[in-house]
């Protein structure tokens, strides 16, 4: 009997070992397939398809493990990949045009304009751009309106509704549960703390938000007006009539669309533009396909312009998520010491964050600037801490609808005394000195503590003003009048001296080349994206947790992430209002 037990155990053990080998083999083969560098074979009569679906980010790094588990961020598109695809399509004769397939696409105004500007440049090649959508969301329509032919499904809708800003206020909720947020700030317009102390916008905040969303809308309507040969007044009349519910035929009559077609008919129309007999003779290349296609004439120069991407909230530490001071200081120091790097374009897309971390990155950028030109290219946001780390650059380039400025600072301390009493908790304390219990969240702060804290915040604001004053060559008194935590658009910032010019990433790269006196140069992106094997073997725990939280919290994940950052990082923040939703 024991013999048969041993035999069965041995057989079972063999099966387990064999199964493990098979599993490892399958994973290895899948990994090799996902990690292969196979190039896309670009053929004649190709049309680049810009399938605009999902969420736009500055750059997207795929994770093979998450892809195999079906948990990857497949709904993310990298702005860098979109722009590169359009550039390659312009210079490659095998690509005859671009087909914009507009779907449920979420991107902020400056990023949309970045793509739109690149499409406008593509049109100078004489190649066609055709846009189609079942239903045009406002952002996608703004982007698509640059096309030669704008087409919509006969049963579709076109959504033009204008912009609105909708902050959420938590004071009433906090009062009910017994939590008091003790606020310290400098800046009349520094409104990031308002949701915790008010139940509606302050007059100052309403003034600034009204100013910047109207300026952003004027950029959108101005560009649509130019492309569609319509007056801005007419566009606003259509917008005021809630265009989403207008008949598709009316949209054509008004000039927003060129024609109505079902998608198969659009492919037939593209066939005539390409000049082939059958639709099957057209080859449609995706954005992903184009990532493996080389530029037609890549530079052979050893001189490099580095593009350093900084996206997200600014925090302390070395995490790869967002803009962490330790990580970015190291990256900047490497670029400073790299003799092949002749200039740096600092691509900033950040609403701010930790004031301390912002100061560390500012210092690193200042040291870098002493050795080589640094040109800032602002994305959707470069405000508060995002402006702090930008202000000392050699030149600053922003999009007209970038949100920037917000030169101000604040601190928040919670007081849980109320909620403690509600649930029956009490506390006691023994201390050696008067201030030994500073930061105790179970009681309200004393007046002397509040005075010390406010003084500290004001010193931080003065330092922020000093950095910006020295970087921009504006006196502190003059700068203080346009600071005070106020948010400006890029177009407004140009008029008051906070930026040097309006333009896109290419504009910044050309300016960097000019300052470095480079005729020929290569481009490199930093921080370097993880290669396949690094991504494969890195700890997946944080990414899987983030994915689960995003699925569970939905649109509230951004708020959760910001509160978590403030809780874990500095209580002193240089940050934009983070809960305003501009739609």
C-alpha positions in Angstrom: 0.0 0.0 0.0 2.8 2.4 0.9 4.5 1.5 -2.4 1.4 2.7 -4.3 1.2 5.9 -2.2 4.8 6.6 -3.0 4.3 5.9 -6.7 1.2 8.2 -6.9 3.1 10.9 -5.0 6.0 10.6 -7.4 3.7 10.7 -10.5 1.9 13.8 -9.0 5.2 15.5 -8.3 6.4 14.8 -11.9 3.2 16.3 -13.2 3.6 19.4 -11.0 7.2 19.9 -12.1 6.3 19.4 -15.8 3.4 21.8 -15.4 5.7 24.4 -13.9 8.1 24.0 -16.8 5.3 24.4 -19.3 3.9 27.5 -17.5 7.3 29.1 -17.4 7.8 28.2 -21.1 4.5 29.8 -22.1 5.2 32.9 -20.1 8.7 33.1 -21.6 7.3 32.7 -25.2 4.7 35.4 -24.5 7.3 37.6 -23.1 9.6 37.2 -26.1 6.7 37.9 -28.4 5.7 41.1 -26.4 9.3 42.2 -26.2 10.2 41.7 -29.8 11.4 44.7 -31.8 9.7 43.8 -35.0 9.4 46.8 -37.3 6.1 47.6 -39.1 6.4 47.1 -42.8 5.2 50.4 -44.3 3.9 49.9 -47.8 2.5 52.0 -50.6 -1.0 53.5 -50.4 -1.0 53.7 -46.6 -3.2 55.9 -44.6 -2.3 56.8 -41.0 -5.3 56.1 -38.7 -5.5 58.3 -35.6 -7.9 56.3 -33.5 -8.7 58.8 -30.8 -10.0 56.7 -28.0 -9.2 56.6 -24.3 -7.1 59.0 -22.1 -4.2 61.0 -23.4 -0.9 61.1 -21.4 2.5 62.7 -22.2 4.1 59.3 -22.6 2.8 55.7 -22.1 5.1 52.8 -21.2 3.5 49.4 -21.8 3.9 46.7 -19.1 4.1 43.1 -20.5 3.0 41.4 -17.3 0.0 43.7 -16.9 -0.8 43.1 -20.6 -0.7 39.3 -20.2 -3.0 39.6 -17.1 -5.4 41.8 -19.0 -4.8 44.7 -16.5 -2.8 47.1 -18.7 -3.8 50.7 -19.3 -4.9 49.9 -22.8 -7.0 53.0 -22.8 -4.1 55.3 -22.6 -2.4 57.0 -25.6 0.9 58.8 -25.5 1.0 62.3 -26.8 4.6 61.7 -27.9 3.5 58.8 -30.0 0.6 60.7 -31.7 2.9 63.7 -32.6 5.7 61.4 -33.9 3.2 59.4 -36.0 2.0 62.6 -37.7 5.5 63.8 -38.3 6.5 60.5 -39.9 3.4 60.5 -42.0 4.2 63.9 -43.3 7.7 63.0 -44.5 7.0 59.5 -45.8 5.8 59.3 -49.4 4.2 55.9 -48.8 1.6 57.5 -46.5 -1.0 59.4 -48.6 -3.1 60.9 -45.8 -4.5 60.8 -42.3 -7.8 59.3 -41.2 -9.0 60.7 -37.9 -11.3 58.1 -36.2 -12.7 60.2 -33.4 -14.3 58.3 -30.5 -14.5 58.7 -26.7 -11.3 60.6 -26.2 -10.3 62.5 -23.1 -7.5 65.1 -23.3 -7.0 68.7 -21.9 -7.0 71.8 -24.1 -3.3 72.4 -24.5 -2.6 68.7 -25.5 -5.5 68.8 -28.1 -4.0 72.0 -29.5 -0.6 70.3 -29.6 -2.0 67.6 -31.8 -4.1 70.1 -33.9 -1.0 72.2 -34.6 0.9 69.1 -35.7 -2.0 68.2 -38.1 -2.0 71.7 -39.5 1.7 71.3 -40.2 1.0 68.0 -41.9 -1.5 69.7 -44.3 1.4 71.8 -45.7 2.6 68.6 -47.4 -0.5 68.6 -49.6 -1.7 65.3 -48.2 -5.3 64.9 -47.1 -6.9 64.7 -43.7 -10.3 63.1 -43.3 -12.1 63.1 -39.9 -15.1 60.8 -39.0 -17.0 60.2 -35.9 -20.3 58.6 -34.8 -20.6 61.3 -32.3 -18.1 64.2 -31.9 -17.3 65.1 -28.3 -16.3 68.7 -28.0 -12.5 68.1 -27.6 -12.4 65.7 -30.6 -14.4 68.1 -32.8 -12.0 70.9 -31.9 -9.1 68.7 -33.0 -10.9 67.3 -36.1 -12.1 70.6 -37.4 -8.6 71.1 -38.9 -9.3 68.3 -41.4 -10.0 68.9 -45.1 -13.2 66.9 -44.7 -15.2 66.6 -41.5 -17.7 63.7 -41.7 -20.3 62.4 -39.2 -22.6 59.5 -39.0 -26.1 60.5 -40.3 -27.5 59.5 -36.9 -24.8 61.0 -34.9 -24.4 64.1 -32.7 -22.0 67.0 -32.5 -21.4 68.3 -29.0 -20.4 72.0 -28.6 -21.4 73.3 -25.2 -18.5 75.6 -24.2 -16.4 75.3 -21.0 -17.4 75.2 -17.4 -15.5 74.8 -14.1 -17.2 72.9 -11.3 -15.3 72.7 -8.0 -16.6 70.4 -5.3 -16.8 71.8 -1.8 -16.3 69.6 1.3 -16.8 72.0 4.2 -20.4 71.0 4.8 -19.5 67.4 4.9 -16.5 68.0 7.2 -18.7 70.1 9.6 -21.2 67.2 9.8 -18.6 64.6 10.7 -16.6 66.9 13.0 -13.4 67.6 11.1 -12.0 71.1 10.9 -9.3 72.0 8.3 -7.0 74.7 9.7 -5.9 76.7 6.7 -2.8 78.9 6.1 -2.2 80.5 2.8 -0.8 83.5 0.9 -2.4 84.8 -2.2 -5.8 86.3 -2.7 -6.5 83.9 -5.6 -4.9 80.8 -4.1 -8.1 78.8 -4.2 -6.9 75.2 -3.7 -8.0 75.4 0.0 -11.4 76.8 -0.7 -13.2 73.5 -0.9 -12.2 72.9 2.8 -13.2 76.3 4.1 -16.1 77.6 2.0 -19.3 76.3 0.5 -18.9 78.2 -2.8 -16.3 80.1 -4.8 -14.9 83.3 -3.4 -15.3 86.4 -5.5 -11.6 86.4 -6.3 -11.7 82.7 -7.4 -14.8 83.3 -9.5 -13.0 86.2 -11.2 -9.9 84.2 -12.1 -11.8 81.1 -13.3 -14.2 83.2 -15.4 -11.1 84.9 -16.9 -9.1 81.8 -17.8 -12.0 79.6 -19.1 -13.2 82.4 -21.3 -9.7 82.8 -22.7 -9.4 79.1 -23.3 -12.7 79.1 -25.1 -11.6 82.0 -27.3 -8.6 79.9 -28.4 -10.9 77.0 -29.3 -13.5 79.1 -31.2 -10.8 81.1 -32.9 -9.1 77.9 -34.3 -12.5 76.4 -35.3 -13.4 79.7 -37.0 -10.2 79.8 -39.0 -10.5 76.1 -40.2 -14.2 76.1 -40.9 -14.4 79.6 -42.3 -17.1 80.5 -39.8 -17.4 83.6 -37.5 -16.8 83.2 -33.8 -20.1 84.8 -33.2 -21.9 82.1 -35.2 -20.0 79.3 -33.4 -21.1 80.8 -30.1 -24.7 81.1 -31.3 -24.7 77.4 -32.1 -23.0 76.6 -28.8 -25.7 78.5 -26.9 -28.4 76.5 -28.6 -27.0 73.2 -27.2 -25.6 71.8 -30.4 -25.6 68.3 -29.1 -29.4 68.0 -29.9 -29.3 69.7 -33.3 -30.1 67.6 -36.3 -27.1 66.3 -38.1 -28.3 67.9 -41.4 -28.4 71.3 -39.5 -24.7 70.8 -38.5 -23.9 70.4 -42.2 -26.0 73.5 -43.2 -24.3 75.6 -40.4 -20.9 74.7 -41.7 -19.6 72.6 -38.7 -19.6 69.5 -40.9 -18.9 68.8 -44.6 -21.2 65.8 -45.1 -22.9 62.8 -43.4 -21.8 59.3 -44.2 -21.8 55.9 -42.6 -18.3 54.6 -41.8 -18.1 52.1 -44.8 -18.9 55.0 -47.2 -16.0 57.0 -45.5 -13.6 54.2 -46.4 -14.9 54.3 -50.0 -14.3 58.1 -50.1 -10.8 57.6 -48.8 -10.2 55.1 -51.6 -10.8 57.8 -54.2 -8.4 60.2 -52.4 -5.7 57.5 -52.3 -6.4 56.6 -56.0 -6.8 52.8 -55.7 -9.4 50.6 -57.3 -10.5 48.6 -54.2 -10.8 49.5 -50.5 -8.7 46.4 -49.7 -5.8 48.0 -51.5 -5.5 50.7 -48.8 -3.4 49.9 -45.9 -4.3 51.6 -42.6 -1.4 52.1 -40.2 -2.1 52.7 -36.5 -0.3 54.9 -34.0 1.2 51.8 -32.5 2.4 50.6 -36.0 4.1 54.0 -36.5 6.1 53.8 -33.3 8.4 51.2 -34.9 8.8 53.2 -38.2 12.0 55.2 -38.4 12.1 58.9 -39.4 13.1 59.2 -43.0 16.4 61.0 -42.3 17.4 60.5 -38.7 20.2 62.8 -37.5 23.7 61.3 -37.4 25.0 64.1 -35.2 26.4 63.2 -31.8 25.0 66.5 -30.5 21.8 65.9 -28.5 18.9 68.0 -27.4 17.3 66.2 -24.5 13.6 66.4 -23.8 13.0 65.8 -20.1 9.3 64.9 -19.4 7.9 66.0 -16.1 4.2 65.0 -15.7 2.0 64.8 -12.6 2.1 66.1 -9.1 5.4 67.2 -7.5 6.2 65.1 -4.4 9.2 64.1 -2.3 11.0 60.9 -2.8 12.2 58.7 -5.7 9.0 57.1 -6.9 8.5 56.7 -10.6 4.9 58.0 -10.4 4.6 61.8 -10.9 7.5 64.2 -10.4 9.6 63.2 -7.4 12.4 65.5 -6.4 15.1 62.8 -5.7 14.5 61.1 -9.0 14.3 64.3 -11.1 17.3 65.9 -9.5 19.4 62.8 -10.4 18.0 62.9 -14.0 18.9 66.6 -14.3 22.4 66.1 -12.9 23.0 63.3 -15.5 22.0 65.7 -18.3 24.2 68.4 -16.9 27.2 66.1 -16.9 26.5 64.5 -20.3 28.8 66.4 -22.7 26.7 65.1 -25.7 23.6 66.9 -24.4 24.0 70.5 -25.7 20.5 71.7 -24.6 17.5 70.5 -22.6 13.8 71.0 -23.3 12.0 70.6 -20.0 8.5 69.5 -20.8 6.4 70.4 -17.8 2.8 69.2 -17.3 2.0 69.6 -13.6 -0.5 71.4 -11.4 2.2 71.6 -8.6 2.6 69.9 -5.3 5.2 70.0 -2.6 6.8 73.4 -2.1 10.0 71.7 -0.7 10.3 69.3 -3.7 9.7 72.2 -6.1 12.6 74.1 -4.6 15.0 71.1 -5.0 14.1 70.7 -8.7 14.3 74.5 -9.2 17.9 74.3 -7.9 18.8 71.5 -10.1 17.4 73.3 -13.2 19.3 76.4 -12.2 22.6 74.5 -12.0 21.9 72.9 -15.4 21.2 76.3 -16.9 24.7 77.4 -15.9 26.2 74.8 -18.3 23.7 74.6 -21.2 20.4 76.2 -22.4 17.2 75.0 -20.8 13.9 75.7 -22.6 10.6 74.9 -20.8 7.7 73.6 -22.9 4.5 73.8 -21.0 1.7 71.2 -21.5 -1.8 71.4 -20.1 -0.6 72.8 -16.7 2.6 74.3 -15.5 1.1 76.1 -12.5 2.1 76.7 -8.9 4.9 74.2 -8.2 4.8 73.5 -11.9 5.7 77.1 -12.5 8.2 77.1 -9.7 10.3 74.4 -11.4 10.0 76.3 -14.7 10.6 79.9 -13.8 14.4 80.0 -14.1 14.6 78.4 -17.6 16.5 80.2 -20.4 13.1 80.5 -22.2 9.5 79.5 -21.5 7.2 78.4 -24.3 3.5 77.8 -23.5 0.3 76.9 -25.5 -2.3 79.7 -25.5 -4.6 77.5 -23.4 -2.0 76.2 -21.0 -2.9 76.9 -17.4 0.1 78.5 -15.6 1.1 81.0 -12.9 -0.7 80.2 -9.6 2.3 81.7 -7.8 1.1 81.1 -4.2 1.5 78.7 -1.3 -0.7 77.1 1.3 -0.7 74.7 4.2 -3.5 72.6 5.8 -3.8 70.9 9.2 -6.8 68.8 10.1 -8.4 69.0 13.6 -10.2 65.8 14.5 -11.5 67.0 17.9 -15.1 67.2 16.7 -15.2 63.7 15.2 -13.4 62.3 18.3 -16.1 63.6 20.6 -18.8 62.2 18.3 -17.4 58.7 18.6 -16.4 59.0 22.3 -12.7 59.3 22.1 -10.7 61.4 24.5 -6.9 62.2 24.7 -4.4 63.4 27.3 -0.9 64.7 27.0 2.4 65.2 28.8 5.1 67.4 27.4 8.5 68.9 28.2 8.1 72.1 26.3 5.5 74.5 25.2 5.6 73.5 21.6 6.3 69.8 22.1 2.8 68.8 20.9 2.8 71.0 17.8 1.0 69.1 15.0 -1.4 67.3 17.4 -4.5 66.7 15.2 -6.7 65.9 18.2 -7.1 69.5 19.1 -7.4 72.9 17.5 -4.1 74.9 17.1 -3.3 77.6 19.6 -3.0 81.2 18.4 0.8 81.2 18.9 1.0 78.0 16.8 -1.2 79.6 14.1 1.0 82.7 14.0 4.2 80.6 13.7 2.6 78.6 10.9 1.3 81.6 9.0 4.8 83.2 9.3 6.3 80.1 7.8 3.8 80.1 4.9 4.6 83.8 4.2 8.3 83.0 4.1 7.7 80.3 1.6 5.7 82.7 -0.6 8.4 85.2 -0.4 11.0 82.6 -1.5 8.6 81.6 -4.4 8.4 85.3 -5.4 12.1 85.6 -5.2 12.7 82.6 -7.5 10.2 83.8 -10.1 11.5 87.4 -9.9 15.1 86.4 -10.5 14.1 83.9 -13.2 11.9 86.2 -15.1 13.7 89.5 -14.5 10.6 91.1 -12.9 10.8 93.1 -9.7 9.2 91.3 -6.7 6.7 94.2 -6.1 5.6 94.0 -9.7 5.5 90.2 -9.7 3.4 90.2 -6.5 0.7 92.1 -8.3 0.3 89.3 -10.9 1.0 86.4 -8.5 -1.2 86.1 -5.4 -2.0 82.5 -6.5 -3.8 83.6 -9.6 -4.1 81.2 -12.5 -3.4 82.5 -16.0 -3.7 81.0 -19.5 -0.6 80.9 -21.6 -1.9 83.7 -23.8 -2.5 85.9 -20.7 0.9 84.9 -19.2 2.7 86.1 -22.4 1.2 89.6 -21.9 2.3 89.9 -18.3 5.8 88.4 -18.8 5.4 85.0 -17.2 6.3 83.2 -20.5 8.4 84.2 -23.5 6.4 82.9 -26.4 3.5 80.7 -27.5 4.0 77.5 -29.3 4.3 73.7 -29.0 7.0 71.2 -28.2 8.6 71.7 -31.6 8.8 75.4 -30.9 10.7 74.8 -27.7 13.1 72.3 -29.4 13.8 74.9 -32.2 14.5 77.5 -29.6 16.8 75.2 -27.7 18.7 74.5 -30.9 19.0 78.2 -31.6 20.3 79.0 -28.1 22.8 76.1 -28.3 23.8 77.2 -31.9 23.0 73.7 -33.3 22.3 73.2 -37.0 22.1 69.4 -36.8 21.2 67.4 -33.7 19.5 64.3 -32.4 16.6 64.1 -30.0 16.5 61.9 -26.9 13.7 61.6 -24.3 14.2 61.4 -20.6 13.7 59.9 -18.1 14.3 56.8 -20.2 11.3 54.5 -20.6 11.7 51.1 -19.0 13.0 48.6 -21.5 11.1 45.3 -21.9 13.0 43.2 -19.4 13.0 45.9 -16.7 9.3 46.3 -17.1 8.9 42.5 -17.0 10.7 41.9 -13.8 9.9 45.0 -11.8 7.5 44.8 -8.9 3.9 44.8 -10.2 2.2 45.4 -6.9 1.9 49.2 -7.1 0.7 49.1 -10.6 -2.0 46.5 -9.9 -3.2 48.4 -6.8 -3.5 51.6 -8.8 -5.4 49.8 -11.5 -7.9 48.4 -9.0 -8.4 51.8 -7.3 -9.0 53.4 -10.7 -11.6 50.8 -11.6 -13.3 51.1 -8.2 -13.2 54.9 -7.7 -13.6 56.0 -11.4 -13.5 59.8 -11.8 -12.9 60.2 -8.0 -9.5 58.5 -8.2 -7.8 61.8 -9.1 -9.1 63.4 -5.8 -8.1 60.3 -3.8 -4.6 60.4 -5.3 -4.1 64.1 -4.6 -5.3 63.8 -0.9 -3.0 60.8 -0.5 -0.1 62.8 -1.8 -0.8 65.7 0.6 -1.2 63.3 3.5 2.1 61.5 2.8 4.1 64.5 1.7 4.6 68.1 2.8 1.8 69.9 4.5 3.1 73.0 2.7 1.9 72.9 -0.9 2.3 75.0 -4.1 -0.6 73.5 -6.0 -3.4 74.5 -8.3 -7.1 73.9 -7.3 -7.1 70.1 -7.9 -10.9 69.4 -7.8 -12.0 71.8 -10.5 -13.3 69.9 -13.5 -13.1 71.9 -16.8 -15.4 70.4 -19.3 
